Amino acid sequence: MRKKILVVDDDELSRGLLRQIFQDEYDVITVGDGRQAILEISKHMNELAVILLDLIMPVLNGYQVLQVLNAEKLTDRIPVVLITSQTDAKTEVSS
């Protein structure tokens, strides 16, 4: 069974681009907000190779998702790569 990548981004174009990049090597799951991400992580936690997590999203943002993952110690088992289109220093310092 192939490993899965979870792409969490509210921008549909970004999700589609990341799916295209990784779909030959991984099963790619895409969701548009943090709440959906938490649901997919709980369903697939043993199959996830990595989570690509946008920081600025509706419902639950990337920071809030990271808090949940850290509280459950899931970041010890699943690497998380933060992605964002934000270029300001405040976003960089916050992460």
CORWO-V87150 format. One line per field, one symbol per residue. ss: DSSP state (A for helix, B for strand, O for the rest). phi: phi as a letter, one per 20 degrees, with the letter a starting at -180 (. if undefined). psi: psi as a letter, one per 30 degrees, with the letter a starting at -180 (. if undefined). Layout:
ss->???
phi->???
psi->???
//
This chain:
ss->OOOBBBBBOOOAAAAAAAAAAAOOOOBBBBBOOAAAAAAAAAAAOOOBBBBBBBOOOOOOOAAAAAAAAAAOOAAAOOBBBBBOOOOOAAAAAAO
phi->.ffdddddbfeffffffffffdffdceddccdbffffgfffffcgedfeadedfedbfmdeffffffffffelfffdcfcdecaefceffffffe
psi->kklkkkkjkfjeeeeeeeeeefffflkkkklfleeeeeeeeeegeffkelkjjkejlldkleeeeeeeeeeggffffjkkkkklfkgleeeeee.
//
